[in-house]
């Protein structure tokens, strides 16, 4: 149990490093939205979404959206 608590704490700490905009993009990624849809919804360019997505994946230590969703469920 303490190991699981440590893992959860580490994930929570990684989430805390995300900016407000990265959190917004993260929420839409987890809903399965594509970059173009995220860009339209947030009023930003698709390239900006790609940059935020790359930062999120780096900060959360994952390579794919599926891995990210698995980490946060």
C-alpha positions as CSV (number, residue, x, y, z in Angstrom):
1,X,0.0,0.0,0.0
2,X,2.8,2.4,0.8
3,X,4.4,1.7,-2.6
4,X,1.1,2.5,-4.3
5,X,0.8,5.7,-2.3
6,X,4.3,6.7,-3.3
7,X,3.5,6.1,-7.0
8,X,0.3,8.1,-6.6
9,X,2.2,10.9,-4.9
10,X,4.8,10.9,-7.8
11,X,2.0,11.2,-10.4
12,X,0.4,14.0,-8.4
13,X,3.7,15.8,-8.2
14,X,4.1,15.5,-12.0
15,X,0.6,16.8,-12.5
16,X,1.4,19.8,-10.3
17,X,4.2,20.8,-12.8
18,X,1.7,21.3,-15.6
19,X,0.7,24.9,-16.5
20,X,-3.0,25.9,-16.5
21,X,-3.1,25.6,-20.4
22,X,-1.4,22.2,-20.3
23,X,-4.1,21.1,-17.8
24,X,-6.8,22.3,-20.3
25,X,-5.1,20.4,-23.1
26,X,-4.6,17.3,-20.9
27,X,-8.3,17.2,-20.1
28,X,-9.2,17.3,-23.8
29,X,-6.6,14.7,-24.7
30,X,-8.1,12.4,-22.1
31,X,-11.5,12.9,-23.7
32,X,-10.0,11.6,-26.9
33,X,-10.1,14.9,-28.8
34,X,-7.7,15.4,-31.8
35,X,-5.3,18.2,-31.9
36,X,-7.4,20.2,-34.4
37,X,-10.5,19.9,-32.2
38,X,-8.4,21.0,-29.1
39,X,-7.0,24.0,-31.0
40,X,-10.5,25.1,-32.2
41,X,-12.0,24.7,-28.7
42,X,-9.2,26.6,-27.0
43,X,-8.7,29.2,-29.7
44,X,-5.1,28.4,-30.3
45,X,-3.1,27.1,-33.2
46,X,-2.7,23.4,-33.9
47,X,1.1,23.8,-33.6
48,X,0.6,25.3,-30.1
49,X,-1.4,22.2,-29.1
50,X,1.4,20.0,-30.4
51,X,3.9,21.9,-28.2
52,X,1.7,21.6,-25.1
53,X,1.1,17.9,-25.8
54,X,4.8,17.3,-26.1
55,X,5.4,19.1,-22.8
56,X,2.7,17.2,-21.1
57,X,4.1,13.8,-22.3
58,X,7.6,14.9,-21.2
59,X,6.5,16.0,-17.8
60,X,4.3,13.0,-17.2
61,X,7.0,10.6,-18.5
62,X,4.8,8.9,-21.2
63,X,5.1,8.5,-24.9
64,X,1.4,8.1,-25.9
65,X,-2.1,9.4,-25.0
66,X,-3.1,5.8,-24.2
67,X,-0.2,5.5,-21.7
68,X,-1.2,8.9,-20.2
69,X,-4.8,7.8,-19.8
70,X,-3.6,4.5,-18.1
71,X,-1.4,6.4,-15.8
72,X,-4.2,8.8,-14.7
73,X,-7.1,6.4,-14.3
